[in-house]
Amino acid sequence: MNGPALLALQTIDSHLDQIEHRRKRLPEVARHQDAMTAVSALQRRLAELRQRIEAAEAAIGAAERESASITAKRTRLEGQLKTVISPREAEALMHEIEVLTAKRGEQDDLELAALDDASAAEAEIATVESELHEAVAAGEVAAAELAVAHRQLDDERDTTAAERPGAVARLSPTELATYERMRPQYDGVAVAKLDGQRCTGCHLDLSRAEADAVRALPADEVGECPQCNRLLAR
């Protein structure tokens, strides 16, 4: 088999694999993801705060309606109190008026608490909106940097891929078929190089005799690593 041509093709394909490996681990990817995570978190917080304001406004409305109802009842009872003669009936009316007054106080407290909660949420919204504006801007910068990094890798990939047809042309159909069949079996590396006594595929050392046997092959032939069974070129 044409060892130099196989090794040349393997070098190209390994470079292409490395480019895609680097693409997944670009620092720009992590920065962009972090920026988008920050934007999403702030958007969720804004939604929570707006829901909190809506709930507070609903509570205020309910308290106001209940207070109005209590006030109307108390006004009616106070009117009745002016017309009663029986001390017992007057005492009952006064007790009922006191109960309504206490309930009205409770509603006032609920309304005040809801107003405070709405005010606090509105103040936080202003802060979160400012942070969101900054986070969106940072996300846009991160996206632009990521696009540049992807374009650089695309250019490197295209330049490297352009070399592949020439390398493939140096192989026979049988050699190419063997190479393509072995690549998936060995994590993309079908052809390794003998570096000293070490196989660059499995990174294990051959014995001196094994290494000498590979070196003794004709220049255009390949051996086989006794450790990992990859094709072994020089």
mmCIF file of the C-alpha atoms, coordinates in Angstrom:
data_MODEL
# 
_entry.id   MODEL 
# 
loop_
_atom_site.group_PDB 
_atom_site.id 
_atom_site.type_symbol 
_atom_site.label_atom_id 
_atom_site.label_alt_id 
_atom_site.label_comp_id 
_atom_site.label_asym_id 
_atom_site.label_entity_id 
_atom_site.label_seq_id 
_atom_site.pdbx_PDB_ins_code 
_atom_site.Cartn_x 
_atom_site.Cartn_y 
_atom_site.Cartn_z 
_atom_site.occupancy 
_atom_site.B_iso_or_equiv 
_atom_site.pdbx_formal_charge 
_atom_site.auth_seq_id 
_atom_site.auth_comp_id 
_atom_site.auth_asym_id 
_atom_site.auth_atom_id 
_atom_site.pdbx_PDB_model_num 
ATOM 1   C CA . MET A 1 1   ? 0.000   0.000  0.000  1.00 0.00 ? 1   MET A CA 1 
ATOM 2   C CA . ASN A 1 2   ? 1.122   3.547  -0.707 1.00 0.00 ? 2   ASN A CA 1 
ATOM 3   C CA . GLY A 1 3   ? 2.314   4.545  2.752  1.00 0.00 ? 3   GLY A CA 1 
ATOM 4   C CA . PRO A 1 4   ? 3.291   8.173  2.046  1.00 0.00 ? 4   PRO A CA 1 
ATOM 5   C CA . ALA A 1 5   ? 0.013   8.859  0.239  1.00 0.00 ? 5   ALA A CA 1 
ATOM 6   C CA . LEU A 1 6   ? -2.031  7.225  3.007  1.00 0.00 ? 6   LEU A CA 1 
ATOM 7   C CA . LEU A 1 7   ? -0.182  9.227  5.640  1.00 0.00 ? 7   LEU A CA 1 
ATOM 8   C CA . ALA A 1 8   ? -0.700  12.430 3.667  1.00 0.00 ? 8   ALA A CA 1 
ATOM 9   C CA . LEU A 1 9   ? -4.449  11.796 3.477  1.00 0.00 ? 9   LEU A CA 1 
ATOM 10  C CA . GLN A 1 10  ? -4.565  10.906 7.164  1.00 0.00 ? 10  GLN A CA 1 
ATOM 11  C CA . THR A 1 11  ? -2.762  14.134 8.017  1.00 0.00 ? 11  THR A CA 1 
ATOM 12  C CA . ILE A 1 12  ? -5.357  16.132 6.084  1.00 0.00 ? 12  ILE A CA 1 
ATOM 13  C CA . ASP A 1 13  ? -8.297  14.305 7.642  1.00 0.00 ? 13  ASP A CA 1 
ATOM 14  C CA . SER A 1 14  ? -6.824  14.588 11.135 1.00 0.00 ? 14  SER A CA 1 
ATOM 15  C CA . HIS A 1 15  ? -6.422  18.310 10.601 1.00 0.00 ? 15  HIS A CA 1 
ATOM 16  C CA . LEU A 1 16  ? -10.070 18.549 9.528  1.00 0.00 ? 16  LEU A CA 1 
ATOM 17  C CA . ASP A 1 17  ? -11.123 16.574 12.613 1.00 0.00 ? 17  ASP A CA 1 
ATOM 18  C CA . GLN A 1 18  ? -9.065  18.870 14.825 1.00 0.00 ? 18  GLN A CA 1 
ATOM 19  C CA . ILE A 1 19  ? -10.743 21.919 13.307 1.00 0.00 ? 19  ILE A CA 1 
ATOM 20  C CA . GLU A 1 20  ? -14.191 20.574 14.205 1.00 0.00 ? 20  GLU A CA 1 
ATOM 21  C CA . HIS A 1 21  ? -12.940 19.598 17.651 1.00 0.00 ? 21  HIS A CA 1 
ATOM 22  C CA . ARG A 1 22  ? -11.659 23.150 18.166 1.00 0.00 ? 22  ARG A CA 1 
ATOM 23  C CA . ARG A 1 23  ? -14.957 24.562 16.875 1.00 0.00 ? 23  ARG A CA 1 
ATOM 24  C CA . LYS A 1 24  ? -16.857 22.880 19.713 1.00 0.00 ? 24  LYS A CA 1 
ATOM 25  C CA . ARG A 1 25  ? -14.404 24.197 22.294 1.00 0.00 ? 25  ARG A CA 1 
ATOM 26  C CA . LEU A 1 26  ? -13.940 27.749 21.137 1.00 0.00 ? 26  LEU A CA 1 
ATOM 27  C CA . PRO A 1 27  ? -13.693 30.132 24.105 1.00 0.00 ? 27  PRO A CA 1 
ATOM 28  C CA . GLU A 1 28  ? -16.014 32.385 22.123 1.00 0.00 ? 28  GLU A CA 1 
ATOM 29  C CA . VAL A 1 29  ? -18.681 29.654 22.333 1.00 0.00 ? 29  VAL A CA 1 
ATOM 30  C CA . ALA A 1 30  ? -18.496 29.637 26.126 1.00 0.00 ? 30  ALA A CA 1 
ATOM 31  C CA . ARG A 1 31  ? -18.560 33.421 26.310 1.00 0.00 ? 31  ARG A CA 1 
ATOM 32  C CA . HIS A 1 32  ? -21.572 33.583 24.005 1.00 0.00 ? 32  HIS A CA 1 
ATOM 33  C CA . GLN A 1 33  ? -23.383 30.907 26.001 1.00 0.00 ? 33  GLN A CA 1 
ATOM 34  C CA . ASP A 1 34  ? -22.639 32.753 29.248 1.00 0.00 ? 34  ASP A CA 1 
ATOM 35  C CA . ALA A 1 35  ? -23.935 36.000 27.746 1.00 0.00 ? 35  ALA A CA 1 
ATOM 36  C CA . MET A 1 36  ? -27.133 34.352 26.533 1.00 0.00 ? 36  MET A CA 1 
ATOM 37  C CA . THR A 1 37  ? -27.615 32.667 29.915 1.00 0.00 ? 37  THR A CA 1 
ATOM 38  C CA . ALA A 1 38  ? -27.297 36.055 31.607 1.00 0.00 ? 38  ALA A CA 1 
ATOM 39  C CA . VAL A 1 39  ? -29.827 37.595 29.207 1.00 0.00 ? 39  VAL A CA 1 
ATOM 40  C CA . SER A 1 40  ? -32.291 34.737 29.787 1.00 0.00 ? 40  SER A CA 1 
ATOM 41  C CA . ALA A 1 41  ? -31.930 35.003 33.575 1.00 0.00 ? 41  ALA A CA 1 
ATOM 42  C CA . LEU A 1 42  ? -32.596 38.738 33.508 1.00 0.00 ? 42  LEU A CA 1 
ATOM 43  C CA . GLN A 1 43  ? -35.566 38.292 31.187 1.00 0.00 ? 43  GLN A CA 1 
ATOM 44  C CA . ARG A 1 44  ? -37.021 35.703 33.564 1.00 0.00 ? 44  ARG A CA 1 
ATOM 45  C CA . ARG A 1 45  ? -36.450 38.067 36.491 1.00 0.00 ? 45  ARG A CA 1 
ATOM 46  C CA . LEU A 1 46  ? -38.239 40.864 34.651 1.00 0.00 ? 46  LEU A CA 1 
ATOM 47  C CA . ALA A 1 47  ? -41.182 38.577 33.961 1.00 0.00 ? 47  ALA A CA 1 
ATOM 48  C CA . GLU A 1 48  ? -41.297 37.572 37.642 1.00 0.00 ? 48  GLU A CA 1 
ATOM 49  C CA . LEU A 1 49  ? -41.240 41.209 38.746 1.00 0.00 ? 49  LEU A CA 1 
ATOM 50  C CA . ARG A 1 50  ? -44.017 42.155 36.345 1.00 0.00 ? 50  ARG A CA 1 
ATOM 51  C CA . GLN A 1 51  ? -46.111 39.241 37.573 1.00 0.00 ? 51  GLN A CA 1 
ATOM 52  C CA . ARG A 1 52  ? -45.411 40.398 41.108 1.00 0.00 ? 52  ARG A CA 1 
ATOM 53  C CA . ILE A 1 53  ? -46.677 43.891 40.241 1.00 0.00 ? 53  ILE A CA 1 
ATOM 54  C CA . GLU A 1 54  ? -49.777 42.424 38.621 1.00 0.00 ? 54  GLU A CA 1 
ATOM 55  C CA . ALA A 1 55  ? -50.433 40.339 41.731 1.00 0.00 ? 55  ALA A CA 1 
ATOM 56  C CA . ALA A 1 56  ? -49.926 43.385 43.952 1.00 0.00 ? 56  ALA A CA 1 
ATOM 57  C CA . GLU A 1 57  ? -52.281 45.477 41.817 1.00 0.00 ? 57  GLU A CA 1 
ATOM 58  C CA . ALA A 1 58  ? -54.869 42.695 41.989 1.00 0.00 ? 58  ALA A CA 1 
ATOM 59  C CA . ALA A 1 59  ? -54.471 42.576 45.775 1.00 0.00 ? 59  ALA A CA 1 
ATOM 60  C CA . ILE A 1 60  ? -54.829 46.360 45.993 1.00 0.00 ? 60  ILE A CA 1 
ATOM 61  C CA . GLY A 1 61  ? -57.993 46.245 43.896 1.00 0.00 ? 61  GLY A CA 1 
ATOM 62  C CA . ALA A 1 62  ? -59.450 43.440 46.004 1.00 0.00 ? 62  ALA A CA 1 
ATOM 63  C CA . ALA A 1 63  ? -58.590 45.292 49.233 1.00 0.00 ? 63  ALA A CA 1 
ATOM 64  C CA . GLU A 1 64  ? -60.163 48.503 47.949 1.00 0.00 ? 64  GLU A CA 1 
ATOM 65  C CA . ARG A 1 65  ? -63.349 46.703 46.948 1.00 0.00 ? 65  ARG A CA 1 
ATOM 66  C CA . GLU A 1 66  ? -63.547 44.912 50.270 1.00 0.00 ? 66  GLU A CA 1 
ATOM 67  C CA . SER A 1 67  ? -62.869 48.159 52.144 1.00 0.00 ? 67  SER A CA 1 
ATOM 68  C CA . ALA A 1 68  ? -65.633 49.894 50.226 1.00 0.00 ? 68  ALA A CA 1 
ATOM 69  C CA . SER A 1 69  ? -68.035 47.086 51.070 1.00 0.00 ? 69  SER A CA 1 
ATOM 70  C CA . ILE A 1 70  ? -67.061 47.205 54.755 1.00 0.00 ? 70  ILE A CA 1 
ATOM 71  C CA . THR A 1 71  ? -67.394 50.997 54.832 1.00 0.00 ? 71  THR A CA 1 
ATOM 72  C CA . ALA A 1 72  ? -70.875 50.777 53.314 1.00 0.00 ? 72  ALA A CA 1 
ATOM 73  C CA . LYS A 1 73  ? -71.944 48.194 55.906 1.00 0.00 ? 73  LYS A CA 1 
ATOM 74  C CA . ARG A 1 74  ? -70.481 50.218 58.748 1.00 0.00 ? 74  ARG A CA 1 
ATOM 75  C CA . THR A 1 75  ? -72.178 53.403 57.518 1.00 0.00 ? 75  THR A CA 1 
ATOM 76  C CA . ARG A 1 76  ? -75.502 51.554 57.395 1.00 0.00 ? 76  ARG A CA 1 
ATOM 77  C CA . LEU A 1 77  ? -75.044 50.190 60.907 1.00 0.00 ? 77  LEU A CA 1 
ATOM 78  C CA . GLU A 1 78  ? -74.011 53.591 62.235 1.00 0.00 ? 78  GLU A CA 1 
ATOM 79  C CA . GLY A 1 79  ? -77.225 54.971 60.769 1.00 0.00 ? 79  GLY A CA 1 
ATOM 80  C CA . GLN A 1 80  ? -79.221 52.243 62.476 1.00 0.00 ? 80  GLN A CA 1 
ATOM 81  C CA . LEU A 1 81  ? -77.440 52.945 65.770 1.00 0.00 ? 81  LEU A CA 1 
ATOM 82  C CA . LYS A 1 82  ? -78.840 56.469 65.809 1.00 0.00 ? 82  LYS A CA 1 
ATOM 83  C CA . THR A 1 83  ? -82.398 55.149 65.685 1.00 0.00 ? 83  THR A CA 1 
ATOM 84  C CA . VAL A 1 84  ? -82.327 52.261 68.160 1.00 0.00 ? 84  VAL A CA 1 
ATOM 85  C CA . ILE A 1 85  ? -83.702 52.651 71.672 1.00 0.00 ? 85  ILE A CA 1 
ATOM 86  C CA . SER A 1 86  ? -82.907 49.272 73.187 1.00 0.00 ? 86  SER A CA 1 
ATOM 87  C CA . PRO A 1 87  ? -79.507 49.259 74.977 1.00 0.00 ? 87  PRO A CA 1 
ATOM 88  C CA . ARG A 1 88  ? -79.007 45.608 74.067 1.00 0.00 ? 88  ARG A CA 1 
ATOM 89  C CA . GLU A 1 89  ? -79.659 46.270 70.385 1.00 0.00 ? 89  GLU A CA 1 
ATOM 90  C CA . ALA A 1 90  ? -77.355 49.291 70.526 1.00 0.00 ? 90  ALA A CA 1 
ATOM 91  C CA . GLU A 1 91  ? -74.642 47.202 72.137 1.00 0.00 ? 91  GLU A CA 1 
ATOM 92  C CA . ALA A 1 92  ? -74.947 44.555 69.409 1.00 0.00 ? 92  ALA A CA 1 
ATOM 93  C CA . LEU A 1 93  ? -74.748 47.197 66.700 1.00 0.00 ? 93  LEU A CA 1 
ATOM 94  C CA . MET A 1 94  ? -71.680 48.781 68.312 1.00 0.00 ? 94  MET A CA 1 
ATOM 95  C CA . HIS A 1 95  ? -69.969 45.399 68.529 1.00 0.00 ? 95  HIS A CA 1 
ATOM 96  C CA . GLU A 1 96  ? -70.689 44.729 64.863 1.00 0.00 ? 96  GLU A CA 1 
ATOM 97  C CA . ILE A 1 97  ? -69.359 48.179 63.967 1.00 0.00 ? 97  ILE A CA 1 
ATOM 98  C CA . GLU A 1 98  ? -66.147 47.424 65.909 1.00 0.00 ? 98  GLU A CA 1 
ATOM 99  C CA . VAL A 1 99  ? -65.715 44.153 64.054 1.00 0.00 ? 99  VAL A CA 1 
ATOM 100 C CA . LEU A 1 100 ? -66.162 45.921 60.720 1.00 0.00 ? 100 LEU A CA 1 
ATOM 101 C CA . THR A 1 101 ? -63.701 48.616 61.750 1.00 0.00 ? 101 THR A CA 1 
ATOM 102 C CA . ALA A 1 102 ? -61.112 45.934 62.571 1.00 0.00 ? 102 ALA A CA 1 
ATOM 103 C CA . LYS A 1 103 ? -61.718 44.243 59.223 1.00 0.00 ? 103 LYS A CA 1 
ATOM 104 C CA . ARG A 1 104 ? -61.334 47.568 57.475 1.00 0.00 ? 104 ARG A CA 1 
ATOM 105 C CA . GLY A 1 105 ? -58.003 48.021 59.256 1.00 0.00 ? 105 GLY A CA 1 
ATOM 106 C CA . GLU A 1 106 ? -56.877 44.603 58.055 1.00 0.00 ? 106 GLU A CA 1 
ATOM 107 C CA . GLN A 1 107 ? -57.773 45.524 54.478 1.00 0.00 ? 107 GLN A CA 1 
ATOM 108 C CA . ASP A 1 108 ? -55.889 48.800 54.817 1.00 0.00 ? 108 ASP A CA 1 
ATOM 109 C CA . ASP A 1 109 ? -52.830 46.874 56.018 1.00 0.00 ? 109 ASP A CA 1 
ATOM 110 C CA . LEU A 1 110 ? -53.132 44.451 53.104 1.00 0.00 ? 110 LEU A CA 1 
ATOM 111 C CA . GLU A 1 111 ? -53.433 47.317 50.648 1.00 0.00 ? 111 GLU A CA 1 
ATOM 112 C CA . LEU A 1 112 ? -50.414 49.098 52.148 1.00 0.00 ? 112 LEU A CA 1 
ATOM 113 C CA . ALA A 1 113 ? -48.314 45.911 51.995 1.00 0.00 ? 113 ALA A CA 1 
ATOM 114 C CA . ALA A 1 114 ? -49.304 45.383 48.350 1.00 0.00 ? 114 ALA A CA 1 
ATOM 115 C CA . LEU A 1 115 ? -48.440 48.996 47.531 1.00 0.00 ? 115 LEU A CA 1 
ATOM 116 C CA . ASP A 1 116 ? -45.023 48.573 49.149 1.00 0.00 ? 116 ASP A CA 1 
ATOM 117 C CA . ASP A 1 117 ? -44.449 45.324 47.254 1.00 0.00 ? 117 ASP A CA 1 
ATOM 118 C CA . ALA A 1 118 ? -45.421 46.908 43.932 1.00 0.00 ? 118 ALA A CA 1 
ATOM 119 C CA . SER A 1 119 ? -43.159 49.885 44.626 1.00 0.00 ? 119 SER A CA 1 
ATOM 120 C CA . ALA A 1 120 ? -40.206 47.607 45.462 1.00 0.00 ? 120 ALA A CA 1 
ATOM 121 C CA . ALA A 1 121 ? -40.799 45.539 42.321 1.00 0.00 ? 121 ALA A CA 1 
ATOM 122 C CA . GLU A 1 122 ? -40.970 48.657 40.147 1.00 0.00 ? 122 GLU A CA 1 
ATOM 123 C CA . ALA A 1 123 ? -37.692 49.915 41.609 1.00 0.00 ? 123 ALA A CA 1 
ATOM 124 C CA . GLU A 1 124 ? -36.031 46.550 40.922 1.00 0.00 ? 124 GLU A CA 1 
ATOM 125 C CA . ILE A 1 125 ? -37.409 46.518 37.377 1.00 0.00 ? 125 ILE A CA 1 
ATOM 126 C CA . ALA A 1 126 ? -35.505 49.702 36.624 1.00 0.00 ? 126 ALA A CA 1 
ATOM 127 C CA . THR A 1 127 ? -32.282 48.073 37.825 1.00 0.00 ? 127 THR A CA 1 
ATOM 128 C CA . VAL A 1 128 ? -32.909 44.792 35.992 1.00 0.00 ? 128 VAL A CA 1 
ATOM 129 C CA . GLU A 1 129 ? -33.807 46.590 32.752 1.00 0.00 ? 129 GLU A CA 1 
ATOM 130 C CA . SER A 1 130 ? -30.493 48.452 32.914 1.00 0.00 ? 130 SER A CA 1 
ATOM 131 C CA . GLU A 1 131 ? -28.631 45.190 33.542 1.00 0.00 ? 131 GLU A CA 1 
ATOM 132 C CA . LEU A 1 132 ? -30.536 43.519 30.706 1.00 0.00 ? 132 LEU A CA 1 
ATOM 133 C CA . HIS A 1 133 ? -29.573 46.299 28.315 1.00 0.00 ? 133 HIS A CA 1 
ATOM 134 C CA . GLU A 1 134 ? -25.909 45.754 29.199 1.00 0.00 ? 134 GLU A CA 1 
ATOM 135 C CA . ALA A 1 135 ? -26.269 41.965 28.961 1.00 0.00 ? 135 ALA A CA 1 
ATOM 136 C CA . VAL A 1 136 ? -27.878 42.174 25.506 1.00 0.00 ? 136 VAL A CA 1 
ATOM 137 C CA . ALA A 1 137 ? -25.051 44.427 24.329 1.00 0.00 ? 137 ALA A CA 1 
ATOM 138 C CA . ALA A 1 138 ? -22.483 41.980 25.721 1.00 0.00 ? 138 ALA A CA 1 
ATOM 139 C CA . GLY A 1 139 ? -24.333 39.139 23.983 1.00 0.00 ? 139 GLY A CA 1 
ATOM 140 C CA . GLU A 1 140 ? -24.157 40.972 20.671 1.00 0.00 ? 140 GLU A CA 1 
ATOM 141 C CA . VAL A 1 141 ? -20.416 41.472 21.090 1.00 0.00 ? 141 VAL A CA 1 
ATOM 142 C CA . ALA A 1 142 ? -19.984 37.800 22.010 1.00 0.00 ? 142 ALA A CA 1 
ATOM 143 C CA . ALA A 1 143 ? -22.051 36.726 18.986 1.00 0.00 ? 143 ALA A CA 1 
ATOM 144 C CA . ALA A 1 144 ? -19.917 38.870 16.687 1.00 0.00 ? 144 ALA A CA 1 
ATOM 145 C CA . GLU A 1 145 ? -16.705 37.434 18.149 1.00 0.00 ? 145 GLU A CA 1 
ATOM 146 C CA . LEU A 1 146 ? -18.079 33.907 17.765 1.00 0.00 ? 146 LEU A CA 1 
ATOM 147 C CA . ALA A 1 147 ? -18.985 34.579 14.128 1.00 0.00 ? 147 ALA A CA 1 
ATOM 148 C CA . VAL A 1 148 ? -15.431 35.766 13.444 1.00 0.00 ? 148 VAL A CA 1 
ATOM 149 C CA . ALA A 1 149 ? -13.979 32.672 15.122 1.00 0.00 ? 149 ALA A CA 1 
ATOM 150 C CA . HIS A 1 150 ? -16.278 30.406 13.070 1.00 0.00 ? 150 HIS A CA 1 
ATOM 151 C CA . ARG A 1 151 ? -15.293 32.161 9.840  1.00 0.00 ? 151 ARG A CA 1 
ATOM 152 C CA . GLN A 1 152 ? -11.622 31.682 10.642 1.00 0.00 ? 152 GLN A CA 1 
ATOM 153 C CA . LEU A 1 153 ? -12.180 27.976 11.218 1.00 0.00 ? 153 LEU A CA 1 
ATOM 154 C CA . ASP A 1 154 ? -14.287 27.765 8.068  1.00 0.00 ? 154 ASP A CA 1 
ATOM 155 C CA . ASP A 1 155 ? -11.441 29.307 6.069  1.00 0.00 ? 155 ASP A CA 1 
ATOM 156 C CA . GLU A 1 156 ? -8.934  26.904 7.621  1.00 0.00 ? 156 GLU A CA 1 
ATOM 157 C CA . ARG A 1 157 ? -11.267 23.967 6.934  1.00 0.00 ? 157 ARG A CA 1 
ATOM 158 C CA . ASP A 1 158 ? -11.830 24.998 3.314  1.00 0.00 ? 158 ASP A CA 1 
ATOM 159 C CA . THR A 1 159 ? -8.101  25.453 2.696  1.00 0.00 ? 159 THR A CA 1 
ATOM 160 C CA . THR A 1 160 ? -7.335  22.054 4.192  1.00 0.00 ? 160 THR A CA 1 
ATOM 161 C CA . ALA A 1 161 ? -10.241 20.317 2.453  1.00 0.00 ? 161 ALA A CA 1 
ATOM 162 C CA . ALA A 1 162 ? -9.003  21.650 -0.885 1.00 0.00 ? 162 ALA A CA 1 
ATOM 163 C CA . GLU A 1 163 ? -5.893  19.522 -0.458 1.00 0.00 ? 163 GLU A CA 1 
ATOM 164 C CA . ARG A 1 164 ? -7.876  16.308 0.001  1.00 0.00 ? 164 ARG A CA 1 
ATOM 165 C CA . PRO A 1 165 ? -8.788  15.482 -3.616 1.00 0.00 ? 165 PRO A CA 1 
ATOM 166 C CA . GLY A 1 166 ? -5.110  15.548 -4.603 1.00 0.00 ? 166 GLY A CA 1 
ATOM 167 C CA . ALA A 1 167 ? -4.220  13.212 -1.743 1.00 0.00 ? 167 ALA A CA 1 
ATOM 168 C CA . VAL A 1 168 ? -7.102  10.872 -2.620 1.00 0.00 ? 168 VAL A CA 1 
ATOM 169 C CA . ALA A 1 169 ? -5.984  10.771 -6.256 1.00 0.00 ? 169 ALA A CA 1 
ATOM 170 C CA . ARG A 1 170 ? -2.673  9.233  -5.213 1.00 0.00 ? 170 ARG A CA 1 
ATOM 171 C CA . LEU A 1 171 ? -4.438  6.173  -3.799 1.00 0.00 ? 171 LEU A CA 1 
ATOM 172 C CA . SER A 1 172 ? -5.924  3.206  -5.581 1.00 0.00 ? 172 SER A CA 1 
ATOM 173 C CA . PRO A 1 173 ? -9.633  2.481  -5.064 1.00 0.00 ? 173 PRO A CA 1 
ATOM 174 C CA . THR A 1 174 ? -8.699  -0.483 -2.860 1.00 0.00 ? 174 THR A CA 1 
ATOM 175 C CA . GLU A 1 175 ? -6.331  1.570  -0.727 1.00 0.00 ? 175 GLU A CA 1 
ATOM 176 C CA . LEU A 1 176 ? -8.898  4.332  -0.323 1.00 0.00 ? 176 LEU A CA 1 
ATOM 177 C CA . ALA A 1 177 ? -11.638 1.838  0.575  1.00 0.00 ? 177 ALA A CA 1 
ATOM 178 C CA . THR A 1 178 ? -9.402  0.247  3.214  1.00 0.00 ? 178 THR A CA 1 
ATOM 179 C CA . TYR A 1 179 ? -8.554  3.635  4.658  1.00 0.00 ? 179 TYR A CA 1 
ATOM 180 C CA . GLU A 1 180 ? -12.195 4.801  4.767  1.00 0.00 ? 180 GLU A CA 1 
ATOM 181 C CA . ARG A 1 181 ? -13.253 1.516  6.369  1.00 0.00 ? 181 ARG A CA 1 
ATOM 182 C CA . MET A 1 182 ? -10.610 1.705  9.075  1.00 0.00 ? 182 MET A CA 1 
ATOM 183 C CA . ARG A 1 183 ? -11.038 5.355  10.001 1.00 0.00 ? 183 ARG A CA 1 
ATOM 184 C CA . PRO A 1 184 ? -14.264 4.936  12.017 1.00 0.00 ? 184 PRO A CA 1 
ATOM 185 C CA . GLN A 1 185 ? -12.830 1.846  13.739 1.00 0.00 ? 185 GLN A CA 1 
ATOM 186 C CA . TYR A 1 186 ? -9.854  3.760  15.134 1.00 0.00 ? 186 TYR A CA 1 
ATOM 187 C CA . ASP A 1 187 ? -11.314 7.105  16.218 1.00 0.00 ? 187 ASP A CA 1 
ATOM 188 C CA . GLY A 1 188 ? -10.538 8.719  12.893 1.00 0.00 ? 188 GLY A CA 1 
ATOM 189 C CA . VAL A 1 189 ? -6.886  7.624  12.783 1.00 0.00 ? 189 VAL A CA 1 
ATOM 190 C CA . ALA A 1 190 ? -6.457  4.696  10.398 1.00 0.00 ? 190 ALA A CA 1 
ATOM 191 C CA . VAL A 1 191 ? -2.832  5.485  9.570  1.00 0.00 ? 191 VAL A CA 1 
ATOM 192 C CA . ALA A 1 192 ? -0.317  6.274  12.282 1.00 0.00 ? 192 ALA A CA 1 
ATOM 193 C CA . LYS A 1 193 ? 3.324   7.198  11.993 1.00 0.00 ? 193 LYS A CA 1 
ATOM 194 C CA . LEU A 1 194 ? 6.279   5.401  13.499 1.00 0.00 ? 194 LEU A CA 1 
ATOM 195 C CA . ASP A 1 195 ? 8.027   8.043  15.588 1.00 0.00 ? 195 ASP A CA 1 
ATOM 196 C CA . GLY A 1 196 ? 11.198  6.469  16.886 1.00 0.00 ? 196 GLY A CA 1 
ATOM 197 C CA . GLN A 1 197 ? 9.776   3.287  18.349 1.00 0.00 ? 197 GLN A CA 1 
ATOM 198 C CA . ARG A 1 198 ? 6.397   4.806  19.209 1.00 0.00 ? 198 ARG A CA 1 
ATOM 199 C CA . CYS A 1 199 ? 3.124   4.503  17.289 1.00 0.00 ? 199 CYS A CA 1 
ATOM 200 C CA . THR A 1 200 ? 1.500   7.939  17.068 1.00 0.00 ? 200 THR A CA 1 
ATOM 201 C CA . GLY A 1 201 ? -1.909  6.259  16.921 1.00 0.00 ? 201 GLY A CA 1 
ATOM 202 C CA . CYS A 1 202 ? -1.956  4.444  20.258 1.00 0.00 ? 202 CYS A CA 1 
ATOM 203 C CA . HIS A 1 203 ? 1.152   6.190  21.696 1.00 0.00 ? 203 HIS A CA 1 
ATOM 204 C CA . LEU A 1 204 ? 2.669   2.866  22.741 1.00 0.00 ? 204 LEU A CA 1 
ATOM 205 C CA . ASP A 1 205 ? 6.220   1.745  22.029 1.00 0.00 ? 205 ASP A CA 1 
ATOM 206 C CA . LEU A 1 206 ? 7.047   -1.092 19.691 1.00 0.00 ? 206 LEU A CA 1 
ATOM 207 C CA . SER A 1 207 ? 9.882   -3.424 20.487 1.00 0.00 ? 207 SER A CA 1 
ATOM 208 C CA . ARG A 1 208 ? 13.133  -2.692 18.674 1.00 0.00 ? 208 ARG A CA 1 
ATOM 209 C CA . ALA A 1 209 ? 12.580  -5.714 16.444 1.00 0.00 ? 209 ALA A CA 1 
ATOM 210 C CA . GLU A 1 210 ? 9.032   -4.638 15.594 1.00 0.00 ? 210 GLU A CA 1 
ATOM 211 C CA . ALA A 1 211 ? 10.145  -1.106 14.779 1.00 0.00 ? 211 ALA A CA 1 
ATOM 212 C CA . ASP A 1 212 ? 13.054  -2.389 12.672 1.00 0.00 ? 212 ASP A CA 1 
ATOM 213 C CA . ALA A 1 213 ? 10.666  -4.644 10.753 1.00 0.00 ? 213 ALA A CA 1 
ATOM 214 C CA . VAL A 1 214 ? 8.496   -1.662 9.840  1.00 0.00 ? 214 VAL A CA 1 
ATOM 215 C CA . ARG A 1 215 ? 11.524  0.371  8.781  1.00 0.00 ? 215 ARG A CA 1 
ATOM 216 C CA . ALA A 1 216 ? 12.747  -2.514 6.621  1.00 0.00 ? 216 ALA A CA 1 
ATOM 217 C CA . LEU A 1 217 ? 9.636   -2.385 4.454  1.00 0.00 ? 217 LEU A CA 1 
ATOM 218 C CA . PRO A 1 218 ? 9.894   -0.747 1.012  1.00 0.00 ? 218 PRO A CA 1 
ATOM 219 C CA . ALA A 1 219 ? 9.468   3.025  1.139  1.00 0.00 ? 219 ALA A CA 1 
ATOM 220 C CA . ASP A 1 220 ? 6.012   2.889  -0.409 1.00 0.00 ? 220 ASP A CA 1 
ATOM 221 C CA . GLU A 1 221 ? 4.686   0.198  1.922  1.00 0.00 ? 221 GLU A CA 1 
ATOM 222 C CA . VAL A 1 222 ? 3.057   0.379  5.347  1.00 0.00 ? 222 VAL A CA 1 
ATOM 223 C CA . GLY A 1 223 ? 3.303   -1.886 8.325  1.00 0.00 ? 223 GLY A CA 1 
ATOM 224 C CA . GLU A 1 224 ? 0.825   -2.573 11.083 1.00 0.00 ? 224 GLU A CA 1 
ATOM 225 C CA . CYS A 1 225 ? 1.090   -1.552 14.706 1.00 0.00 ? 225 CYS A CA 1 
ATOM 226 C CA . PRO A 1 226 ? 1.197   -4.721 16.826 1.00 0.00 ? 226 PRO A CA 1 
ATOM 227 C CA . GLN A 1 227 ? -0.422  -2.782 19.690 1.00 0.00 ? 227 GLN A CA 1 
ATOM 228 C CA . CYS A 1 228 ? -3.445  -1.145 18.026 1.00 0.00 ? 228 CYS A CA 1 
ATOM 229 C CA . ASN A 1 229 ? -3.537  -2.714 14.531 1.00 0.00 ? 229 ASN A CA 1 
ATOM 230 C CA . ARG A 1 230 ? -3.470  0.664  12.765 1.00 0.00 ? 230 ARG A CA 1 
ATOM 231 C CA . LEU A 1 231 ? -1.587  0.986  9.517  1.00 0.00 ? 231 LEU A CA 1 
ATOM 232 C CA . LEU A 1 232 ? 1.881   2.216  10.394 1.00 0.00 ? 232 LEU A CA 1 
ATOM 233 C CA . ALA A 1 233 ? 3.828   4.450  8.025  1.00 0.00 ? 233 ALA A CA 1 
ATOM 234 C CA . ARG A 1 234 ? 7.257   6.039  8.337  1.00 0.00 ? 234 ARG A CA 1 
# 
